[in-house]
Amino acid sequence: MKRILFLAIFIGLLSLAKGQENAWIRINQLGYLPESKKVAVWVSKGNEKIKEFEIIDSQSNKTVFKGKAGKGFGHYGPFASGYRLDFSGWTQSGTYYVRVENIKSPVFRINEEVYKGTADFALRYMRQQRTLFNPFLQDSCHTHDGFTLYAQSVGLPDSTHVDVGGGWHDASDYLQYATTSANATYHLLAAYRDFPDVFSDEKQANGLDGSNGLADVLDEAKWGLDWLLKMHPKPNIMFNQIADDRDHTKLRMPGEDPYYGRGFERPVYFIDGKPQQRGKFLNNTTGTSSTAAKFVSAFALGHHLFDAVDRKYSTQLRSKAQTAYAYSYIKPGVTQTVSVKSPYIYAEDNWVDDMELAEIEMYSLFGDKKHVDAALSYAAQEKITPWMIRDTANHYQYYPFINLGHYELAKKLQGDDRAKVLSYYKAGIDAVWERAQQNVFFRGVPFIWCSNNLTTSFAIQCMWYRTVSGDDSYDELEQANIDWLFGVNPWGTSMVYGLPAWGDTPVDPHSAFTHLHQYPIDGGLVDGPVYAATYNSLIGIKLLEEDEYAEFQSDLVVYHDDFGDYSTNEPTMDGTASLIYLLSAQESKSQSLKIKDKYGAIVRGDTSKKQISLVFTGHEFRDGIATVEKALNKNGVKGSFFVTGEFVEKNTKTLRRLFKNGNYIGPHSDAHLLYSPWENRDSLLLNEVDFQKDLQRNVDRLTKIGVTQIDKFIPPYEWYNDKIVDWANRLGIQTYNFTPGIRTVADYTYPEMQSRYVTTEAIINQLYALEAQKGLNGNIILIHLGTDKRRKDKLYNLLDELIRELKLKNYNFVLLEKL
């Protein structure tokens, strides 16, 4: 299914993707970071062999990279043959497609911004899953939770009312589980701890628009923590879940549920460490550790992150971590969930991994080395998360899907102990890698229920191992799992609703929001493909529409973008929280040392290096271009030129020559449009479609005269807002502007402008004074290529002198991409 945002640069997406009937090229639809592993996958239903491939610039249709196809892979899923097409050697930003003979991939981007905003985008789904006040619906639900069961041993007879309202709905049903919610909360907290700069503050604590001085991911994590506090109200009381599978009685929007015999109250299940109901039978609960330990870890990490925000709240979390820790030792063992009508539960079987993480988090709170020793002991009891070896598991049998404790423990250790714990991670990765290298998608994660959750978690384990060990042997395997989620899979689809906006993503998920009211569920990670045998054995599954992916289904594995398939196409809250961590890590990779203004435009480079970029803009005036070209050539300096359509038409030969000599040539708006009123920068004078058309015309003119690699842009009048930056980014183009504080941009003024007029002498003196006071490291200096004839003292006439003077001060002049 195609969910297409009609971006001009992606207009050929569908036609390019079709190719021949029996061969396809799968790509990461989000795109690729310039320095990352970059692999596309060619697959065919025939047995043909291929030798090479090309990367084509989508703007010029010229080949920019050729590569060898390498080793061929045999039958996998619906395909008879396949090849991994590695173009990691091509690092130039731009928009491209892969071509193998007459088979073409969809267009994709390479730039540092491909993951920008993705973690915040996935947070939308978390907010949409909130119970009590739901900011998406702007209404409240499940306000009567709940009445107790199994809590007689602590003086709470069955049906005693307790206040446990809050938290998140678990998936497309409205059950709530402490085990998944605590894990989700921990991932959100860890995402902020490890990658704080990628998150914005655009929402209030209640999820509605408006900043509150706290990153939105922390607002969301606090929503989870607040609920966990209610689920552990006293040292001797801890609850495991709200509601049960009677929730599945009717498809509906979240509201008040009259399915449990007590009005709108829902049952809340106490953790007593003993088997509880599972349909007609009992679950296999053996103790209190698995859930209680997850409480410990979430509370402990929450304490650290909120200590500087709210000391009273932080202290409460610290105290609750202690009591949850004691609860985990009441009866060592695992706590499973409850069902009443069906056999489907979260049948978690492992708990020592949870205790390992809890112990190391307790060490972070109190510094007692006994916790490190205990963590090491637990780590040795489950060195490898069992599904990695067994290549299978029951539903949530080994949860979380990787051992989070190994990472936190390894960071605290040195020497042999550290190497030992890292060897556990490596052994698990090796087990998956042994299977993965046998197929073209490098797929070693089993297709059990919620396989996308496992895929996300496994990519995180690879990343954590690489980060702590310094061993990058598994880079391609790590990236293959990320790429799988965004299109490098048999179906060529993203597994995240609405991401990317222009891509093939789920549009008919198993969700009441979309099915009943066509509400989007932005950012939700769907369950993912399952073994065909598993799909065929499940109760109550029936596709409601024709299967648009029918030709890509196989006896091995299936995936359906169909409301009727709850096994592959239902989003989950905890999987999405893990994805937020993974996306924030990818987004953090793309955050170079370049400095951006509040609108998102790059305005300065690495301030630790004595480098400067010269940029020149031109529209109706062009009297200085010859002088500028001469000064650059004389000094062996390259510059970046941003020009309008009119400028291109009247300076074609010069621009061609500048480009041939290694200068960058980019757009400056075809018609030199004013995007925002001077008096109100936050508003707009055009819509996205008009913006795209104008910018694309500008790009087309440049392409026509032979300019390629057009991926940077300076807005006309240097006047823009965050919408403009975002729209340009969607086209694969990064917005730049001059460094604030530099007055060279005033070289367009003339005496008749009275107080606004700035002489060239004043401009130069101010620049040298700024250099003497603060230095010009990483500065972007903008000079106009021409001015009104009423200005007689032209700044560009002093360019040669300026370059020589700054070179004497040991500054190097570089293009923007190297700044």
ABEGO torsion letter per residue (X at the ends): XBBBBBBAAAAAAAAAAAEBAABBBBBBAAEBBAABBBBBBBBBABABBBABBBBBBAAAGBBABBBBAEBBBBBBEABABBBBBBAAABABBEBBBBBBEABBBBBBBBBAAAABGAAAAAAAAAAAABBEBBAAAGBBBGAAOBBBBGAAAAGBBBGBBBBABEEBBABABABBBAAAAAAAAAAAAAAAAABAAABBBABBAAGBBEBAGBBAAAAAAAAAAAAAAAABABAABBBABBEBAAAAABBBBBBBBAAAGBEABBBBBBBAGBBBBBEABBBABABAAAAAAAAAAAAAAAAAAAAAABAAAAAAAAAAAAAAAAAAAABBEBBBBBBAABABBBBBABAAAAAAAAAAAAAAAAGBAAAAAAAAAAAAABABBAAAAAGBBBBGABOBABBAAAAAAAAABBEAAAAAAAAAAAAAAAAAAAAAAABAAGBABBBBBGAAAAAAAAAAAAAAAAAAAGBAAAAAAAAAAAAAAAGBBAAGBBABBGOBAABBBBABBBBAAAAAAGBBBBGBBBAEBBBAAAAAABBGBBBABBBAAAAABBAABBBBBBAABAAAABBBAAAAAAAAAAAAAAAAAABBABBBBAAGBBABBBAABBBBBBBBBBBABAAAAAAAAAAAAAAGBBBBBBBBAAAAAAAAAAAAAAAAAGBBBBBAEAAGBBABBAABAABBABBAAAAAAAAAAAAAAAAAAGBBGBABBBBBGGBBBAAAAAAAAAAGBBBBBBBBGBAAAAAABBAAAEAABBBAAAAAAAAAAAAAAAEABGBBBBBBABBBAABABBAAAAAAAAAAAAAAAGBBBBBAAAX
